[in-house]
Amino acid sequence: MSKKIPLKNRLRADFTKTPTDLEVPNLLLLQRDSYDSFLYSKDGKESGIEKVFKSIFPIQDEHNRITLEYAGCEFGKSKYTVREAMERGITYSIPLKIKVRLILWEKDTKSGEKNGIKDIKEQSIFIREIPLMTERTSFIINGVERVVVN
């Protein structure tokens, strides 16, 4: 059975048999949530970027004398607003620093096994600037608004 659907000034006949009450999902919200879960942890879960770092660390030298451990990551604040980044022709981003712990092991000269910890140094290391997503679900790269398309 046909239904009359008004379309501006004229009527169109709708011959569909299934109801058209389907809600269209907000695809931009999905992208935004995905990017946010990559950068920031929610509900006690690890963020995606922390999972990446934890999969890489700890790093050991070939003689097992030195171990480099991951101790966390921190994000700084953006130096510029979205508008300022566009006007200056720069990327709207935040600095990413990771905290690493360098452990020097004391080794037994005869057996070559670890006896204990000789020294521990902890330091924050700047990794890079991470582009931030704007409210419009886009990125500002070199002052130009860019959109990610899958």
N, C-alpha and C positions, 0 to 999 in steps of 0.2 A: 504494500500500500504506500502511496506517495504522501509525503508531508510537504507542506509549503513552508519554505524557509525564506524570510525576507533578506535580501542582499541589497543594501542601500535603497535604490528606487525600484528594483524589480524583484519578483519572486522567482525562486528556483525550486524545482522539484527534487526531493531527496528520496531515492529508491533503495536505500540501504535497509537490510533486514536486522542488523544488530544495532543496539543503541550506541550513540556517539557520545556517551558521557565519560569517556576516558580523559583522565587528567594528563596533561603533558608535563613530564618531569622537568624540573629546573636544572638543565644540564650545566649551566654556569655555576650553580651552587655545588654540584658534584665535583667540578674541577677545583673550586675554591677549598672545599673540605679536604680533598685529596692533597692539595699543596700544603694546607695548614697541618695535616697529620704528618706530612713529611718533615716539616720544620719543627713543630711544637708537639709536646706530649700532652695527651688528654686522658683523664680518668685514671691516672697512675700507669698508663701504658707508655712504652718507649716510643719516641718519635722515630720516623724512618731514617733520619740522618744519624741518630744514635745507634740504630741497628747496623748501619753501614760501618761506622767506626768500630763497633764491638766485633764485627766480623773480621776486621783487619788486625786488630790488636789482640793480644800482646805480640810484640816483635822482639825476637831474640837474635843476638849475633851468632855466628857459626860455632863459637867456642863456649856458648852459654855463660859468658861472663857478664853480659849486659842485657837487661830486659827493659823494653819501653812499653809501659801500660797506659791505656786510655783511662782518664779519670773524670771525664765529663766535657760537655761543650757549653758555650755561652754565646749569646748573640748580643751585639751592641745595639745602639740606636742609630737610626738613619740620620745622616748629617743634614739632608735636605728633604723638603716635602715633595710630593708628586709634581706640583706646579713648578717649584724651583728646579727640579731635575730636568723638566721639559725645557724650561727657559735657558738653562745653562748647557744643555746638550749632553747631559751625563746620565748614568744609569741610576735608577732609584733602587737602592740596595742597603743591606745591613752587613756589618762585619761579623765574620764567624771566627771564633777562637776556640781552640780545644785545650783542655788541661791534660798534660801528660806527666807521667811519673817515670823517671829514669832510675833503675835499680842496678847498682853495682854489686855483684855477688862475690863473696870470699870463697875461694876454691881450695880444696885440699891438693897439695902439690903431688902427692903420690897417687891417689885414686882419681883425681880430677873431678870429684863430686862437689856440689855446693855445700859449704859449711854454714854459712849465714850471710846476712846482708852487711856489706861493707859500707855503702853509702846510698842515700836516697835523695834525689833532687826532683822537685815538682815545679812545673812552669807552665804558663799559659802561652800558647803559640798562635799567632794570627795565621789563618789558613787562606781565606779569600773573602771577597765581598759576594754575598748571595743576593741575587735580584729578588725584590719583594713584589708580591702581587698587589695590584691596586684594588680599590673598591669595585671597579668595573671589570674585574677578573682579567686584567691585562698586565703586561710588564712595560716599564719604561726603560728602554735600552738605548743608550747614546742619545737621549732626549726624544726618542720616537716611540710612540705607543705601539706595542707588538702584542699579538694574540697567539696563544698556542692552539694549534689545530691538530687533532689526531686523525 
